[in-house]
Amino acid sequence: MVFAGIILENQHGHVLLHRRANTGFADGLWSLPGGVVDPGELLVQAAAREAQEELGVDIDTLDLRTAHVLNKVTEAGVPVVGWYFHTRRWAGEPRNREPGRCSEIGWADPRALDPALTEDTDRTALHAWLDGTATTFN
Protein backbone atom coordinates (compact mmCIF):
# COMPACT_ATOMS: atom_id res chain seq x y z
CA MET A 1 0.00 0.00 0.00
CA VAL A 2 1.22 3.50 -0.81
CA PHE A 3 -0.08 6.39 1.24
CA ALA A 4 0.22 10.14 0.53
CA GLY A 5 0.06 12.42 3.58
CA ILE A 6 -0.16 16.20 3.62
CA ILE A 7 1.43 18.62 6.07
CA LEU A 8 -0.42 21.92 5.65
CA GLU A 9 1.48 24.56 7.59
CA ASN A 10 -0.08 27.94 8.34
CA GLN A 11 1.69 31.27 8.90
CA HIS A 12 2.02 30.50 12.63
CA GLY A 13 3.91 27.24 12.06
CA HIS A 14 0.91 25.13 13.03
CA VAL A 15 -0.22 22.12 11.03
CA LEU A 16 -3.72 20.98 10.18
CA LEU A 17 -4.83 17.75 11.81
CA HIS A 18 -8.09 15.87 11.80
CA ARG A 19 -9.53 13.55 14.41
CA ARG A 20 -10.26 10.14 12.91
CA ALA A 21 -13.70 8.59 13.42
CA ASN A 22 -15.53 5.47 12.22
CA THR A 23 -12.63 4.21 10.06
CA GLY A 24 -11.45 1.23 12.07
CA PHE A 25 -7.93 2.67 12.20
CA ALA A 26 -6.73 5.06 14.91
CA ASP A 27 -10.25 6.31 15.57
CA GLY A 28 -10.28 9.14 18.10
CA LEU A 29 -6.69 10.13 17.34
CA TRP A 30 -5.44 13.24 15.56
CA SER A 31 -3.75 12.57 12.24
CA LEU A 32 -2.60 14.28 9.08
CA PRO A 33 -4.88 14.44 6.06
CA GLY A 34 -4.09 11.96 3.33
CA GLY A 35 -4.96 8.63 1.87
CA VAL A 36 -4.12 5.71 -0.37
CA VAL A 37 -2.73 6.42 -3.84
CA ASP A 38 -5.14 5.24 -6.54
CA PRO A 39 -3.97 3.08 -9.46
CA GLY A 40 -2.39 5.22 -12.19
CA GLU A 41 -2.06 8.21 -9.87
CA LEU A 42 1.16 10.04 -9.02
CA LEU A 43 1.90 10.63 -5.33
CA VAL A 44 1.57 14.41 -5.68
CA GLN A 45 -1.76 13.97 -7.46
CA ALA A 46 -3.00 11.74 -4.64
CA ALA A 47 -1.97 14.30 -2.02
CA ALA A 48 -3.74 17.13 -3.87
CA ARG A 49 -6.84 14.98 -4.43
CA GLU A 50 -7.00 13.94 -0.77
CA ALA A 51 -6.66 17.58 0.34
CA GLN A 52 -9.62 18.48 -1.86
CA GLU A 53 -11.71 15.48 -0.78
CA GLU A 54 -11.02 15.75 2.95
CA LEU A 55 -10.57 19.48 3.45
CA GLY A 56 -12.01 21.27 0.42
CA VAL A 57 -8.73 23.02 -0.37
CA ASP A 58 -6.99 23.15 -3.73
CA ILE A 59 -3.25 22.53 -3.85
CA ASP A 60 -1.13 22.93 -6.95
CA THR A 61 1.08 19.83 -7.14
CA LEU A 62 4.04 22.12 -7.92
CA ASP A 63 3.66 23.55 -4.38
CA LEU A 64 4.14 20.15 -2.71
CA ARG A 65 7.58 19.25 -1.37
CA THR A 66 8.60 15.90 0.04
CA ALA A 67 8.77 16.21 3.81
CA HIS A 68 9.25 12.59 4.84
CA VAL A 69 9.13 9.06 3.49
CA LEU A 70 8.62 5.97 5.60
CA ASN A 71 8.50 2.28 4.89
CA LYS A 72 7.14 -0.25 7.33
CA VAL A 73 5.29 -3.53 7.59
CA THR A 74 2.00 -3.54 9.48
CA GLU A 75 1.17 -6.07 12.19
CA ALA A 76 -0.83 -7.92 9.51
CA GLY A 77 2.32 -8.17 7.35
CA VAL A 78 1.25 -5.56 4.79
CA PRO A 79 4.12 -3.43 3.42
CA VAL A 80 3.35 0.30 3.56
CA VAL A 81 5.11 3.27 2.01
CA GLY A 82 4.05 6.61 3.45
CA TRP A 83 5.07 9.67 1.43
CA TYR A 84 4.45 12.94 3.22
CA PHE A 85 4.31 16.28 1.45
CA HIS A 86 4.57 19.74 2.95
CA THR A 87 3.09 22.99 1.69
CA ARG A 88 2.29 26.48 2.91
CA ARG A 89 0.22 27.25 -0.19
CA TRP A 90 -3.36 26.27 -0.94
CA ALA A 91 -6.59 27.91 -2.04
CA GLY A 92 -9.73 27.81 0.09
CA GLU A 93 -10.53 27.59 3.78
CA PRO A 94 -10.00 24.11 5.22
CA ARG A 95 -13.18 22.46 6.44
CA ASN A 96 -14.23 18.95 7.39
CA ARG A 97 -15.62 17.44 4.19
CA GLU A 98 -15.73 13.89 5.55
CA PRO A 99 -17.72 14.11 8.79
CA GLY A 100 -18.42 10.37 8.67
CA ARG A 101 -14.66 9.64 8.87
CA CYS A 102 -13.43 12.69 10.76
CA SER A 103 -15.06 14.19 13.85
CA GLU A 104 -13.19 17.53 13.71
CA ILE A 105 -10.24 19.39 12.26
CA GLY A 106 -7.89 21.86 13.91
CA TRP A 107 -4.52 23.57 13.80
CA ALA A 108 -1.85 22.34 16.19
CA ASP A 109 1.73 23.13 17.08
CA PRO A 110 3.62 20.09 15.73
CA ARG A 111 6.20 20.49 18.52
CA ALA A 112 3.57 20.08 21.23
CA LEU A 113 1.54 17.06 20.15
CA ASP A 114 0.22 14.73 22.83
CA PRO A 115 1.53 11.25 21.89
CA ALA A 116 -1.52 9.63 23.48
CA LEU A 117 -3.82 11.60 21.17
CA THR A 118 -1.83 11.51 17.92
CA GLU A 119 -1.55 8.67 15.40
CA ASP A 120 1.97 7.18 15.69
CA THR A 121 3.02 7.15 12.04
CA ASP A 122 1.91 10.72 11.40
CA ARG A 123 3.56 11.92 14.62
CA THR A 124 6.79 10.23 13.48
CA ALA A 125 6.51 11.94 10.09
CA LEU A 126 5.97 15.34 11.71
CA HIS A 127 8.97 14.91 14.01
CA ALA A 128 11.13 13.81 11.07
CA TRP A 129 9.96 16.81 9.04
CA LEU A 130 10.77 19.17 11.91
CA ASP A 131 14.18 17.52 12.44
CA GLY A 132 14.98 17.42 8.72
CA THR A 133 15.29 13.61 8.61
CA ALA A 134 14.21 12.31 5.25
CA THR A 135 13.28 8.68 5.74
CA THR A 136 12.34 6.05 8.29
CA PHE A 137 12.47 2.31 7.77
CA ASN A 138 11.08 0.03 10.46
C-alpha positions as CSV (number, residue, x, y, z in Angstrom):
1,M,0.0,0.0,0.0
2,V,1.2,3.5,-0.8
3,F,-0.1,6.4,1.2
4,A,0.2,10.1,0.5
5,G,0.1,12.4,3.6
6,I,-0.2,16.2,3.6
7,I,1.4,18.6,6.1
8,L,-0.4,21.9,5.6
9,E,1.5,24.6,7.6
10,N,-0.1,27.9,8.3
11,Q,1.7,31.3,8.9
12,H,2.0,30.5,12.6
13,G,3.9,27.2,12.1
14,H,0.9,25.1,13.0
15,V,-0.2,22.1,11.0
16,L,-3.7,21.0,10.2
17,L,-4.8,17.8,11.8
18,H,-8.1,15.9,11.8
19,R,-9.5,13.5,14.4
20,R,-10.3,10.1,12.9
21,A,-13.7,8.6,13.4
22,N,-15.5,5.5,12.2
23,T,-12.6,4.2,10.1
24,G,-11.5,1.2,12.1
25,F,-7.9,2.7,12.2
26,A,-6.7,5.1,14.9
27,D,-10.3,6.3,15.6
28,G,-10.3,9.1,18.1
29,L,-6.7,10.1,17.3
30,W,-5.4,13.2,15.6
31,S,-3.7,12.6,12.2
32,L,-2.6,14.3,9.1
33,P,-4.9,14.4,6.1
34,G,-4.1,12.0,3.3
35,G,-5.0,8.6,1.9
36,V,-4.1,5.7,-0.4
37,V,-2.7,6.4,-3.8
38,D,-5.1,5.2,-6.5
39,P,-4.0,3.1,-9.5
40,G,-2.4,5.2,-12.2
41,E,-2.1,8.2,-9.9
42,L,1.2,10.0,-9.0
43,L,1.9,10.6,-5.3
44,V,1.6,14.4,-5.7
45,Q,-1.8,14.0,-7.5
46,A,-3.0,11.7,-4.6
47,A,-2.0,14.3,-2.0
48,A,-3.7,17.1,-3.9
49,R,-6.8,15.0,-4.4
50,E,-7.0,13.9,-0.8
51,A,-6.7,17.6,0.3
52,Q,-9.6,18.5,-1.9
53,E,-11.7,15.5,-0.8
54,E,-11.0,15.7,3.0
55,L,-10.6,19.5,3.5
56,G,-12.0,21.3,0.4
57,V,-8.7,23.0,-0.4
58,D,-7.0,23.2,-3.7
59,I,-3.3,22.5,-3.9
60,D,-1.1,22.9,-7.0
61,T,1.1,19.8,-7.1
62,L,4.0,22.1,-7.9
63,D,3.7,23.6,-4.4
64,L,4.1,20.2,-2.7
65,R,7.6,19.2,-1.4
66,T,8.6,15.9,0.0
67,A,8.8,16.2,3.8
68,H,9.3,12.6,4.8
69,V,9.1,9.1,3.5
70,L,8.6,6.0,5.6
71,N,8.5,2.3,4.9
72,K,7.1,-0.3,7.3
73,V,5.3,-3.5,7.6
74,T,2.0,-3.5,9.5
75,E,1.2,-6.1,12.2
76,A,-0.8,-7.9,9.5
77,G,2.3,-8.2,7.3
78,V,1.3,-5.6,4.8
79,P,4.1,-3.4,3.4
80,V,3.4,0.3,3.6
81,V,5.1,3.3,2.0
82,G,4.0,6.6,3.5
83,W,5.1,9.7,1.4
84,Y,4.4,12.9,3.2
85,F,4.3,16.3,1.4
86,H,4.6,19.7,3.0
87,T,3.1,23.0,1.7
88,R,2.3,26.5,2.9
89,R,0.2,27.2,-0.2
90,W,-3.4,26.3,-0.9
91,A,-6.6,27.9,-2.0
92,G,-9.7,27.8,0.1
93,E,-10.5,27.6,3.8
94,P,-10.0,24.1,5.2
95,R,-13.2,22.5,6.4
96,N,-14.2,19.0,7.4
97,R,-15.6,17.4,4.2
98,E,-15.7,13.9,5.6
99,P,-17.7,14.1,8.8
100,G,-18.4,10.4,8.7
101,R,-14.7,9.6,8.9
102,C,-13.4,12.7,10.8
103,S,-15.1,14.2,13.8
104,E,-13.2,17.5,13.7
105,I,-10.2,19.4,12.3
106,G,-7.9,21.9,13.9
107,W,-4.5,23.6,13.8
108,A,-1.9,22.3,16.2
109,D,1.7,23.1,17.1
110,P,3.6,20.1,15.7
111,R,6.2,20.5,18.5
112,A,3.6,20.1,21.2
113,L,1.5,17.1,20.1
114,D,0.2,14.7,22.8
115,P,1.5,11.3,21.9
116,A,-1.5,9.6,23.5
117,L,-3.8,11.6,21.2
118,T,-1.8,11.5,17.9
119,E,-1.6,8.7,15.4
120,D,2.0,7.2,15.7
121,T,3.0,7.2,12.0
122,D,1.9,10.7,11.4
123,R,3.6,11.9,14.6
124,T,6.8,10.2,13.5
125,A,6.5,11.9,10.1
126,L,6.0,15.3,11.7
127,H,9.0,14.9,14.0
128,A,11.1,13.8,11.1
129,W,10.0,16.8,9.0
130,L,10.8,19.2,11.9
131,D,14.2,17.5,12.4
132,G,15.0,17.4,8.7
133,T,15.3,13.6,8.6
134,A,14.2,12.3,5.3
135,T,13.3,8.7,5.7
136,T,12.3,6.0,8.3
137,F,12.5,2.3,7.8
138,N,11.1,0.0,10.5
